Amino acid sequence: MKDFFEGIASLFEDVLFLPLDQLRELQDDSWWAANGLNFFFIFIVFVAFLYWMKQLKNFDENDQEDKSVKAHTFLGKDAELD
C-alpha cells in the first residue's frame, strides 16, 4: 500500500506539477510572462461582464423583464402588493 501512495506522490510531483514549476522559474526572469495567464483570464471575465451588461440593457430597453413583485418565485405568494 505504501508503494501505491508513493506512486501517486511521484505522479503529482514529477508530472502534474511540472507546469507550475516552470511558471515559478519563469517568474524570476519575467514577471509579465509569468502572469500572462492571469491577464488572459481577467480579459475573459471583462469581456463576459461587458456582454452581460449589454444583454441587461437590451432587455431593459425592450421591456422584456418582468419587474413586478411576483416576478421572483422566492418572494412567495405573500409578497403581493396589488
C-alpha positions as CSV (number, residue, x, y, z in Angstrom):
1,M,0.0,0.0,0.0
2,K,2.9,2.3,0.7
3,D,4.1,1.9,-2.9
4,F,0.7,2.9,-4.2
5,F,0.7,6.2,-2.3
6,E,4.3,6.9,-3.2
7,G,3.3,6.3,-6.8
8,I,0.6,8.9,-6.5
9,A,3.0,11.4,-4.9
10,S,5.5,10.8,-7.7
11,L,2.8,11.4,-10.3
12,F,1.9,14.7,-8.9
13,E,5.5,15.9,-8.1
14,D,7.1,14.7,-11.3
15,V,4.4,15.1,-13.9
16,L,1.3,17.1,-12.9
17,F,3.1,20.0,-11.1
18,L,5.7,20.4,-13.9
19,P,3.9,23.4,-15.5
20,L,3.7,25.1,-12.1
21,D,7.4,24.6,-11.5
22,Q,8.1,26.1,-14.9
23,L,5.9,29.1,-14.0
24,R,7.8,29.5,-10.7
25,E,11.2,29.5,-12.6
26,L,9.8,31.9,-15.3
27,Q,8.8,34.4,-12.6
28,D,12.5,35.1,-11.8
29,D,13.1,36.1,-15.5
30,S,9.9,37.9,-16.4
31,W,7.1,38.9,-14.1
32,W,4.9,39.8,-17.0
33,A,5.3,36.5,-18.8
34,A,4.6,34.5,-15.6
35,N,1.4,36.4,-15.0
36,G,0.3,36.3,-18.7
37,L,-2.2,33.6,-17.9
38,N,-3.8,35.7,-15.2
39,F,-4.1,38.6,-17.6
40,F,-5.8,36.3,-20.1
41,F,-8.4,35.2,-17.5
42,I,-9.0,38.8,-16.4
43,F,-9.6,39.7,-20.1
44,I,-12.2,36.8,-20.4
45,V,-14.0,38.0,-17.3
46,F,-14.0,41.6,-18.5
47,V,-15.5,40.6,-21.9
48,A,-18.1,38.4,-20.3
49,F,-19.1,41.3,-17.9
50,L,-19.5,43.7,-20.9
51,Y,-21.6,41.1,-22.7
52,W,-23.8,40.6,-19.6
53,M,-24.3,44.4,-19.2
54,K,-25.2,44.7,-22.9
55,Q,-27.8,41.9,-22.6
56,L,-29.3,43.6,-19.5
57,K,-29.5,46.9,-21.3
58,N,-31.2,45.2,-24.3
59,F,-33.8,43.5,-22.0
60,D,-34.4,46.8,-20.1
61,E,-34.9,48.8,-23.4
62,N,-37.4,46.2,-24.8
63,D,-39.4,45.9,-21.6
64,Q,-38.9,42.2,-21.6
65,E,-38.1,42.0,-18.0
66,D,-40.9,41.2,-15.5
67,K,-40.4,43.9,-12.9
68,S,-43.5,43.0,-10.9
69,V,-43.2,42.0,-7.3
70,K,-44.4,38.5,-8.2
71,A,-41.7,38.0,-10.8
72,H,-39.4,36.0,-8.5
73,T,-40.7,32.8,-7.0
74,F,-38.6,33.1,-3.9
75,L,-40.8,36.1,-2.8
76,G,-43.7,33.8,-2.3
77,K,-47.5,34.5,-2.5
78,D,-47.5,36.8,0.5
79,A,-45.4,39.5,-1.4
80,E,-48.4,40.7,-3.5
81,L,-48.8,44.5,-3.3
82,D,-51.6,44.9,-5.8
